[in-house]
Amino acid sequence: MQYSKSKMEELVKYSPDLSKRLKEVMKEHDLEKSFALKALYHSEVKDGGKYQRDYQDL
């Protein structure tokens, strides 16, 4: 499964939990949105993550 910034943005847009988590990651680690999206992908989507099915459906 490949990382896609546009898919992650869409997934975050439709998931309030992921949107909240994105803001937390950005603040906690002082990251720009693009880097925080990639971090969320690796922690919440990739390799059987909670949002993997939703990501694949996009």
C-alpha positions as CSV (number, residue, x, y, z in Angstrom):
1,M,0.0,0.0,0.0
2,Q,1.4,3.4,-1.0
3,Y,1.1,6.6,0.9
4,S,-1.0,9.2,-0.9
5,K,-1.2,12.7,0.5
6,S,-4.5,13.4,-1.3
7,K,-6.1,10.2,0.1
8,M,-4.9,11.0,3.6
9,E,-6.3,14.6,3.4
10,E,-9.7,13.2,2.2
11,L,-9.7,10.5,5.0
12,V,-8.9,13.2,7.7
13,K,-11.6,15.4,6.2
14,Y,-14.3,12.8,6.7
15,S,-13.1,11.4,10.1
16,P,-13.4,13.7,13.1
17,D,-11.2,11.4,15.2
18,L,-8.4,11.6,12.7
19,S,-8.8,15.3,12.3
20,K,-8.4,15.8,16.0
21,R,-5.4,13.4,16.1
22,L,-3.8,15.3,13.2
23,K,-4.0,18.6,15.2
24,E,-2.6,16.9,18.2
25,V,0.4,15.4,16.3
26,M,1.1,18.8,14.6
27,K,1.1,20.6,18.0
28,E,2.9,17.9,20.0
29,H,5.7,17.4,17.6
30,D,5.7,20.9,16.0
31,L,5.2,19.5,12.5
32,E,3.8,20.9,9.3
33,K,0.6,19.4,8.1
34,S,2.2,17.4,5.3
35,F,4.6,15.7,7.7
36,A,1.9,15.1,10.3
37,L,-0.3,13.5,7.7
38,K,2.5,11.1,6.8
39,A,3.1,10.3,10.5
40,L,-0.7,9.5,10.9
41,Y,-0.5,7.3,7.8
42,H,2.2,5.2,9.4
43,S,0.6,5.1,12.8
44,E,-3.1,4.8,12.0
45,V,-3.4,3.4,8.5
46,K,-0.5,1.3,7.3
47,D,-0.2,-2.5,8.1
48,G,-3.6,-3.2,9.6
49,G,-4.2,0.1,11.3
50,K,-7.6,1.2,12.5
51,Y,-8.3,3.2,9.3
52,Q,-6.7,0.9,6.7
53,R,-10.0,-0.2,5.2
54,D,-11.3,3.3,4.9
55,Y,-8.1,4.4,3.2
56,Q,-8.2,1.5,0.8
57,D,-11.8,2.3,-0.1
58,L,-10.9,5.8,-1.2
